[in-house]
Amino acid sequence: MRLGLIAGNGRFPFLIVEAARQMGRPLSVVAIKDEAFPELEAEIRTGDGRLEWIALGQLGKAIKFLKSEGVTEAVMAGQVKHVKIFGDVMPDFTLLSVLMKLKSKNTDALISAVAEVMQEQGITLIDSTALLAPMLAGAGVLTSRAPSETERADIDFGYAMADAIAGLDIGQTIVVKDKAVVAVEAMEGTDAAIARAGSLAGAGCSVVKVAKPNQDMRFDVPVVGIATVDAMRAAGATALSLDAGKALIFDPSAFVAAANDAGIAVIGRQK
């Protein structure tokens, strides 16, 4: 059965491509211009996949391509910067009909509405982690070093606030130091929030990244990778908490090795 992939920014789409090949599922890819990496096209062409580039806002074109490919199941992978809703996005008629029904333009509302339209056209949006289960964060201490008492206290302090902003679909990450919230993630993304915290409070911050209380695993799943470790190292942040089974770790072995090298403690919260 041919699988559809709607690809945004980052390495996530490449992981889906690899996983689909291992499962013997041919791919048809909709790649968003100025978001998906150009190298994705060459990667798709090396197999039996097919790729169509679309501009952000061309939902109708995306659905038409996937239907022409016989796709009945699709996954979303990769980021699309949320701030672009304030830019020059020109929605086609299909997306415009979605936007006109929305009461808010937060991530959940927008993508849920897109998923409904796709379902009406016979394309089911499935769990984006279904092909990547080994990359989901485990429970407990994931690094060679466990959080110190101070870091643990900051992480525990931060859970209530992080869960609250995630539930409001503001962001999924907060940064804490000495039981004070230093930075709250919004549209700027996790790495930018970590950098801001470092500039405000200096070294010794702890990062708490959570799933939404009713996380829809089809989209907006929390993701970390070596870039997260690099951002924490640059900001002087020393501990990271993820939600076990609800956050993806890109290249887990390399991520853990990088965290160990940076002296960063990483834990998976079992909710």
C-alpha distance (Angstrom), angle and dihedral (degrees) to the residues before:
residue distance angle dihedral
M1 . . .
R2 3.82 . .
L3 3.80 113.6 .
G4 3.79 123.5 -148.0
L5 3.79 121.9 -139.3
I6 3.80 125.0 -165.2
A7 3.80 103.0 -160.9
G8 3.78 128.9 -157.0
N9 3.79 132.9 165.4
G10 3.79 127.2 -37.0
R11 3.81 138.1 27.2
F12 3.81 96.0 -59.5
P13 3.86 93.7 93.5
F14 3.83 91.0 52.8
L15 3.80 90.0 54.6
I16 3.80 90.4 52.2
V17 3.81 89.7 50.5
E18 3.80 91.5 52.1
A19 3.79 93.4 45.7
A20 3.82 92.9 47.9
R21 3.80 90.6 51.9
Q22 3.79 91.3 50.8
M23 3.80 88.3 53.5
G24 3.80 92.2 47.1
R25 3.81 93.8 -116.6
P26 3.82 115.5 143.3
L27 3.79 114.8 -136.1
S28 3.77 136.8 -135.7
V29 3.80 110.3 -168.4
V30 3.78 132.4 -158.3
A31 3.82 105.8 -162.9
I32 3.80 120.2 -165.2
K33 3.79 112.8 -132.5
D34 3.82 116.4 -118.2
E35 3.81 89.0 13.6
A36 3.82 110.3 58.6
F37 3.80 115.2 65.8
P38 3.85 112.5 -101.6
E39 3.82 88.5 -131.6
L40 3.79 88.6 68.7
E41 3.81 90.9 76.9
A42 3.81 93.0 56.9
E43 3.80 90.0 46.4
I44 3.81 91.4 53.3
R45 3.81 93.0 45.9
T46 3.83 91.5 57.0
G47 3.79 89.4 68.8
D48 3.77 133.2 33.8
G49 3.79 93.7 -77.2
R50 3.77 127.6 119.8
L51 3.80 127.5 -146.5
E52 3.78 135.1 -158.9
W53 3.81 122.8 -170.4
I54 3.80 116.7 -142.8
A55 3.77 134.2 178.6
L56 3.78 117.6 -115.3
G57 3.79 104.2 -89.1
Q58 3.82 98.3 35.4
L59 3.78 96.7 112.8
G60 3.79 93.3 146.2
K61 3.81 91.7 54.3
A62 3.81 90.4 49.3
I63 3.79 92.9 51.8
K64 3.82 92.3 44.9
F65 3.82 91.1 53.4
L66 3.81 94.4 47.0
K67 3.81 92.0 48.2
S68 3.81 91.0 49.2
E69 3.80 87.4 54.3
G70 3.80 92.1 53.6
V71 3.81 92.4 -113.7
T72 3.81 116.0 163.2
E73 3.83 97.8 164.4
A74 3.80 127.7 45.3
V75 3.78 140.4 172.7
M76 3.79 131.4 -151.0
A77 3.79 115.8 -136.0
G78 3.77 132.0 172.5
Q79 3.76 133.9 28.5
V80 3.76 130.9 -73.9
K81 3.79 111.2 -164.8
H82 3.78 106.9 -111.9
V83 3.81 92.0 -148.9
K84 3.80 87.8 71.5
I85 3.79 89.0 81.1
F86 3.82 83.9 78.4
G87 3.80 92.7 51.1
D88 3.77 135.7 73.7
V89 3.80 98.1 -62.7
M90 3.79 109.3 152.5
P91 3.81 107.8 -156.5
D92 3.78 117.1 -149.7
F93 3.79 120.1 -134.2
T94 3.82 92.8 -87.6
L95 3.80 94.6 52.5
L96 3.80 92.2 39.9
S97 3.80 89.3 57.4
V98 3.82 87.8 53.6
L99 3.81 94.5 47.9
M100 3.79 93.1 49.5
K101 3.81 90.3 59.9
L102 3.80 96.0 50.1
K103 3.78 121.9 104.7
S104 3.80 90.3 -165.2
K105 3.81 136.4 12.6
N106 3.79 98.2 -132.7
T107 3.79 119.4 134.0
D108 3.79 98.6 -101.7
A109 3.79 95.0 48.1
L110 3.79 94.5 46.8
I111 3.79 99.7 45.0
S112 3.81 93.3 39.8
A113 3.80 88.5 55.9
V114 3.82 90.9 48.0
A115 3.81 89.5 50.2
E116 3.81 90.0 52.8
V117 3.80 91.8 52.7
M118 3.80 90.9 48.6
Q119 3.80 90.4 49.5
E120 3.80 89.9 52.5
Q121 3.81 86.8 55.8
G122 3.81 92.3 51.8
I123 3.81 98.1 -99.3
T124 3.80 116.3 120.3
L125 3.78 117.0 -154.6
I126 3.81 106.2 -139.9
D127 3.81 135.8 -162.8
S128 3.80 106.9 -63.7
T129 3.80 90.8 -146.1
A130 3.81 95.3 51.3
L131 3.80 91.2 100.6
L132 3.80 95.2 38.9
A133 3.81 105.7 50.9
P134 3.86 93.7 135.9
M135 3.80 88.7 61.5
L136 3.80 95.6 58.2
A137 3.80 113.0 111.5
G138 3.79 115.3 -100.4
A139 3.79 126.5 -137.0
G140 3.79 125.3 -93.8
V141 3.79 129.7 14.3
L142 3.82 110.5 -9.9
T143 3.80 98.9 -178.8
S144 3.79 134.9 57.3
R145 3.79 89.6 -102.2
A146 3.79 124.7 58.6
P147 3.81 119.3 -147.5
S148 3.79 115.0 -85.0
E149 3.80 119.7 -117.4
T150 3.80 89.8 -96.9
E151 3.80 93.3 48.7
R152 3.79 91.5 45.6
A153 3.80 90.8 51.4
D154 3.81 91.1 50.8
I155 3.81 92.0 47.7
D156 3.80 92.7 48.8
F157 3.80 89.5 47.0
G158 3.79 90.9 51.2
Y159 3.80 99.2 51.8
A160 3.81 96.3 81.0
M161 3.81 93.1 50.7
A162 3.80 93.9 42.8
D163 3.80 91.8 49.6
A164 3.81 89.7 48.7
I165 3.81 96.6 52.5
A166 3.80 90.6 43.3
G167 3.80 89.7 51.7
L168 3.81 89.1 52.3
D169 3.85 89.4 49.1
I170 3.81 91.6 -122.2
G171 3.79 96.6 123.0
Q172 3.79 141.3 -47.5
T173 3.79 102.6 -124.5
I174 3.78 137.0 68.5
V175 3.79 129.3 175.8
V176 3.81 119.6 -141.8
K177 3.80 135.4 -169.3
D178 3.80 126.7 177.1
K179 3.82 90.0 -8.8
A180 3.78 92.6 -56.4
V181 3.80 124.7 115.3
V182 3.80 105.8 -121.6
A183 3.80 100.7 176.2
V184 3.79 137.7 10.4
E185 3.80 120.4 -158.2
A186 3.78 118.4 -126.3
M187 3.81 128.0 149.9
E188 3.81 94.6 -30.3
G189 3.81 93.6 74.6
T190 3.80 135.6 -125.4
D191 3.80 100.1 -69.9
A192 3.81 92.6 50.7
A193 3.82 91.2 48.6
I194 3.82 90.1 51.6
A195 3.81 91.3 49.1
R196 3.81 90.9 49.8
A197 3.80 90.7 50.7
G198 3.78 91.0 51.8
S199 3.80 91.6 51.3
L200 3.81 91.0 49.3
A201 3.80 103.4 40.6
G202 3.79 106.5 14.3
A203 3.78 125.5 -142.2
G204 3.78 124.7 -8.8
C205 3.79 101.7 54.1
S206 3.80 123.3 142.6
V207 3.81 122.5 -142.1
V208 3.80 121.5 -142.3
K209 3.82 115.1 -166.9
V210 3.80 116.4 179.8
A211 3.77 141.3 177.0
K212 3.77 118.8 -117.3
P213 3.82 114.9 -90.7
N214 3.81 89.3 -108.9
Q215 3.79 97.0 26.1
D216 3.79 113.0 -168.2
M217 3.80 101.6 -144.3
R218 3.80 90.9 -156.3
F219 3.79 92.1 78.2
D220 3.81 147.2 2.5
V221 3.81 92.6 30.3
P222 3.84 111.6 169.7
V223 3.79 110.9 -99.5
V224 3.80 133.1 -169.8
G225 3.77 133.4 174.7
I226 3.77 143.4 152.1
A227 3.82 89.3 -56.7
T228 3.81 87.6 62.2
V229 3.80 90.5 53.2
D230 3.81 89.8 48.3
A231 3.81 90.8 51.5
M232 3.81 91.4 48.8
R233 3.80 92.6 47.2
A234 3.82 91.4 50.8
A235 3.82 91.3 48.8
G236 3.80 94.6 43.9
A237 3.82 92.7 -117.8
T238 3.80 111.1 157.5
A239 3.82 109.2 -172.1
L240 3.80 137.7 41.0
S241 3.79 131.6 -168.7
L242 3.81 123.8 -162.5
D243 3.79 131.5 179.8
A244 3.80 109.6 -105.1
G245 3.80 112.8 -120.4
K246 3.82 91.7 6.9
A247 3.81 103.2 71.1
L248 3.79 129.2 65.0
I249 3.80 121.3 -136.3
F250 3.79 112.8 -158.3
D251 3.81 110.5 -138.5
P252 3.82 93.5 -5.3
S253 3.81 97.2 -161.8
A254 3.81 93.0 50.4
F255 3.81 90.5 44.0
V256 3.81 92.9 53.1
A257 3.81 91.5 44.9
A258 3.82 90.6 51.7
A259 3.81 91.7 47.5
N260 3.80 91.0 49.6
D261 3.80 90.8 49.1
A262 3.82 89.8 51.3
G263 3.81 92.7 46.8
I264 3.80 90.9 -118.1
A265 3.80 119.3 151.1
V266 3.82 115.2 -141.6
I267 3.79 125.3 -168.7
G268 3.79 135.4 178.9
R269 3.80 115.3 -136.5
Q270 3.79 114.7 -139.9
K271 3.82 105.1 -147.0
